[in-house]
């Protein structure tokens, strides 16, 4: 528990640093027209204000407090359980199953905050009369429940959970495997340097693998109205038909600029706290 609480705190601190990239990424993903990072940055700065780069921060922090706590907490506990029961290291398939279980659980818990985050970060690009203008994440929860129904808070949950499974297999399991391979093939000892290289590789693979799910999730969660939203596969097919296959990776670089540093910070700090936890409590 000590370990998980501190991971959550550091992950929330990392969110404060990379949140502007989340805003830029969402703005790119909701636009069907082609655009660039620089165009989006210029548009937000010129037409709104520099503070809009932190719109939806309260939702981003709540998402980390729920999603990260659950996914890393479950993943760490599953690994500790394995170490107590078996003497061999878990193979990649086992790590992937642990990561998928942790990711799906965390994503379901964090979906309401995710819905609000996507809506708040994309709100500025809508005409003024169509903007939702949520005051904060809790105001958004109340208004969504009242205006669209409580179940809308879990809109896109299948896409969110699918993305989380891919993210966690890519991020958590790939990090563990990358760390093992780098340590053995390059004869690199357990160190911050090893954690950095393994997490950088993990961050890149995570971004590439999760982007199609991410853009589908974003499109579904920004839809207005109380009707039944399209499913994950339907949205992926629609995007591919109308915008091209490569549109599924729209917003890749701002996403990597968010996930890359976030992955590095999360895992380096996670490793240090995990060592302290084992030293003092196990």
N, C-alpha and C positions, 0 to 999 in steps of 0.2 A: 504493500500500500504506500509506504514511504517513497519507494522508487517511482510509482505511477503518478503520485501527486506532484513530485518535482519535475517529472517529464512534462506533465501538463503545463506547469508554470513556465518552463523554458520554451515549450512549443508556442504558448500564447505570446511570449516575448518575441519569438521569431516571426509570428504572424504580424505584429506591429511593424516589423522591418519590411516585409515583403508584400504587405497588403496592397500598395499601389499597383503592383503587377497583377493582382487578382482583379482589380477594377479594369485595367487595360485589357486583360484577357477576356473578361466577360463582354466588354463593349465590342471587341472584335468578333466574338462568337455569335452575338445576336444580330450582327449586320450580315445581310445576304450579299451585299456588294463587297468587292475586294477593297481592302484598306491596309494600312501599315501601322506599325507601332508608333512611329513619329507623327503620323496624321492624327491618330487617336489622342496622343499626348497633347498635341497642339490644340485640338478641338476642345478637350476638357479644360485646358488652361485658358483658352481664349473666350469660350462661350459660357463657362461655368465659373470655376475658381480653383485655385490650387488645393483648397481644402477638400474638393470633390474626389481627389485621389484617395481619400480616406473615408469615402461614403461607405456605409455598411460595416464599419470596423466593429461595432458592437456585436453584429451577427457573426462576423469572422471569429471574434474572441470566444463567443458562446459555442460556436461550432468546434473550435479546438478544445474547449473545456469538456465537451461531451464526447465527440468523435475520437479525439486523440487519447483521452483517458481510457475509454473502453477498449479501443483497438490495441494500443500498446500494453495496457494492463492484461488483457486476455492473452496476447501473444507471449509476453514475458512469463506469465503463469504456466502456459502450456509448455514452454521450453524448460522451466524449472521442474515441472512434473516429469518431463522426459528424462532429465538428468537424474532425478531421484529413482526412476524405475529402470532405466537402461544404462549400460556402461559405454555404449557406442554413440557416436554423434548421429543425429537424425539426418537422413538423406534429403535431397532436394524436394522430392515428392511430399515427404512428411512436413518439411518446412513450409511448402506451398499450401498444404491443407491447413496448417496452423494459421498461416497468414490470411487465407481466404475466410476462415471462420471468424478470426478477429476483425477483419475488415468489414464483412457483412454485418456483424453485430454492431460495430461502432457506427457504420453508415446509417443503419435504421434509426438508431437513437439520435443521430445528428442531422437527419433529414430536415426537420422543421427549421433549424438554424440555417441549413444550406439553402432552402427555398427563399428565406428572407435575405440571405447574403446575395444571391443571384439577382433578386428583384431590386435591392437597394443599390447595388453596384451598376446596374443597367438603367436605372430610373432616369438619369440625367439626359440620356439620348432620346427620350420620348418627347413629343410636343408637351408644352406646359400643362395643357388642359387634360392630358392623359396620364400625367405622372401620379404615382401613388403617394409620394411624399411621406413615407413612414418616418416617425420621429426617432425611433430606435427599435431594437429587435423585439422588445416586449410590446410596444405599441403595434408593431407589425403582426405579432402573434394574435393579439386581440382583434385587430381589424380583419385579418384573413379569416379567422374563425367565425366572426360575425357576418362578414360580407360574402364569403365564398364557401363556408363550411369547414369544420375542424379537419376533415380528411384531406383538404387542400394542403395542409401543412406537410403531408407526406406525398405530395404530388411529385412524380419522378423518382419515387423511392426505389423502384426496380433498377432504373438507370443508375441511381446513386449507389446502390449496393453492388451492381455489376462493376461500376467504375472502381469502387473501393476494393473489391476482390482483386481486380487487375492491379490496382495501385499497391496493395499490400503484398501480393505475390511478387510483383516487380521490385518493390521497395524493401520489404522486410526479408523475404526469402532470398532475393537476389543479393541483398547486402550481406547476409550471412554467408552465402556461397562465394561471393566475390572476395570477401575478407579471408575466407579459408584458402581460396585459390591463390590470391596475391601473397599470402603469408607462406604458403608451401612452395609455389613456383618461383617466387622472387626472394625467398628466404628473408622475408621482412618480419621482424618481431612485433609482438602486440604493442601498439603505440598509437598516438594521435595521428601520425602520418598514415598508418595503415587504415585507420578509420576514415580519414579524409578521402583517400583514393577509392576505397570501397563504396563510400556514400556518394561520391561524384558519379561513378559508373551507375550506381543504383538509381540516382536521380534522373539521369538521361534516359535509361530504359523505362523507368516509371512514366515519364512524360510521354514518350513515344507510344507506349502500349495503352495508356489510359485516355489519350486525346479523343478518339471517336466516341467513347462513352461520355466524356466530359461535355463535348459540344451538344450531344443529344440531350443530356440532362439539363444543360443550360436553356436550350430551346423549349423543352417541355415545361420547365419551372417558370419561365417568363410569360407563358400564355395567360391571357385573361379569360374570364368567364368561368362558369360553374359546370360546363359540360365535361364529358369524359375526355381527358387528354389522350393524344396518340401514344402508343406503346413505344418501347425502346427500338425495336426492329423497324417499325413503321417510320419513325423519325430518322433513323440512319439511312433507310432507303430513300426517303424524301430528299434529304440533304444531298445524297449522292446523285440522284436524278436531276435535281434542279441546279446544283452548284458544282458538281464534279466530285470525284473520289477524293482528291487532295483537300477538299473543303473540310473533311473529317479531322484534319490536323490544323485547322484554322486557329491562330493564336498560339502556335507551338512555342515560339521563343519567349513571349512573356510568361507562358506557363512554366517553361524550364527555368526562367529567371526567378520564378517563385519557388518551384519545387526543388531545384538544385540547392540553393543556399539553405532552404528549410530542411531538406534531407540531411545535409552536412551538419547543420547545427543540432538537429534532433538526435542524430545517431552518435555524434561525438559526445554530447552531453549525456545521452542515454548510457553510453559505455562507462563514463566516469561515475555516474550515479549507481549503475548496476554493480560496479566494483566495490563502491562504498557500502552498498546494501549487503553484498555477500560478506564483506569483511566484518561488519558490525552486527548483522542479524542472522547469519547462517553458519 
